């Protein structure tokens, strides 16, 4: 799963247990072109909000 690889590359995957990982996958899952995908934009916006980052500022 690409989303899990991204979390792993960001060193976030090891912080999650199975329940949390499954909930993240379900929360950000969207159906695109007849297949399941992840809404990365919403994920990034929510992650930035939780971290206290201002929108649009790297």
C-alpha positions, -999 to +999 in steps of 0.1 A: +000+000+000+015+033-011+000+052+019+017+029+043+050+033+024+047+071+027+040+068+064+071+045+067+093+070+047+082+098+071+090+075+101+054+077+112+044+041+106+063+027+136+043+051+159+010+034+150-005+002+162-027-019+139-059-003+151-046+032+145-032+022+111-065+007+100-084+038+112-061+061+092-066+040+061-104+041+065-105+078+074-087+090+043-099+064+018-116+077-013-129+059-044-113+072-076-117+057-110-133+026-096-105+019-071-097+028-035-071+055-030-061+079-002-070+116+000-035+128+005-045+165+004-069+161+033-044+140+052-017+167+048-041+195+058-052+176+090-016+166+099-005+203+095-034+215+116-025+190+144+011+201+142+001+238+145+016+247+111+001+276+092-016+267+059+005+273+028+038+279+047+064+252+042 
